[in-house]
Amino acid sequence: MSVLVEFLIFIFALPALFLYLFYTMLHTIADFFGWSFIPGVMGIHIGVTLFVLGQPDPSVQWESIFQTLAGIEVAGMPLSLVLVCAGVTILVIGAAMNIRNQTAR
């Protein structure tokens, strides 16, 4: 009977342990990147999603907003590439500002 109880505790405690480890990992990453973590990751994510989605076939009668966004070009570059570059730039700026603030103390 005790083996069953220990097994149940293990089964219920394992997801809680994984959630705690995931939370501490995200907390450490967010402390390093600061305010720029969410906008940077969202820019990269949306840019990759638009790149994978691509433009619709010209013969379709309607297209989604994401397919419309995938077809937009900003200064000759596709919007997906602009968003990925902006996301990386935001992450680099956030990390550089954090490192600069740590070394200035």
N, C-alpha and C positions, 0 to 999 in steps of 0.2 A: 504494500500500500504506500509506503514512504517513497518508493521509486516512482510511482505514478504522480505523487504530489511534487516531487522534485522535477520531474519531467514537465509537468504543467507550469511550474514556476519558471523553468527555463524557457518554455515556449512563449509565455507571456512577458518575460523580462527581456528576451532577445530583441523584439521590436523597439521596446523602450530604450534599450542600450544603443541601437542603431540610430534612433531619432536623436538621442543626446549627442552622439558622435557627429551626426550630420549638422546639428545646431551649433556645436562648438567649432566645427570646420567653417561653416558659413560666418560665424561671429568673428573668427580670426581673419578670414578673407575680407569681410566688411570693415574691420578695424584697419587693415592695411590700405584698402582702396578708398575708404571714407565715403563721401557723398557721391562719388562717381561710379560706384559699383553697379547700382541698378540701371542708370541710363546707359552705361557702357555695355553691359550684358544684353540689355534689351535692343540696343542698336545692332549689335552683332547678330543676335537671334533673328530679328526681323529681316536684316539684310540677307542672311543665309536662307531664310524661309522664302523670301521673294526670288532669290536666285534659283532655288530648287523648283519653285512653282513655275516660273517662266511665263512667257506671253501666250495668250490663247491662240488657237487656230483662227485665221481670218474668216473662215466660213461659219463660225458659231454665231448665233443670233444675239447672245448676251455674254457678258463676262463679269466676273466678280470684282469687287473693289481691290482685292489683292492682285489679281491679274492686271488690272488697270495700273496699279502702283508699280508692278514689275515692268511695265512698258515705259515708264517715265525715265527720261534722261535729264540729268542735271549737269550742265556745262560739258556735254558730250559723254558723260559717264553714266552708266545705268544706276538707278536709285539704290539697288541692292549693294553695289560696290561702294557708293557714297556712305550708306548706313554702316557698313562694316568698317570702313576707314574712320568714320566719326566715332564709332564705339571703341575701337582700339585707341584712338587719340584721347578720348575721355578717360579711359582706364590708365593710360600712361601719365596723363596730367595729374590724375588723382593720386597715383602711386608716387610720382615725383614730389608733389606737394607734401605728402605724408613723410617721405624720407627727408625732405628739406626741413620740415618742422621738428623732426626727431634730432637732426644733427645740430639745429640751432639752439637746443636747450642746454 
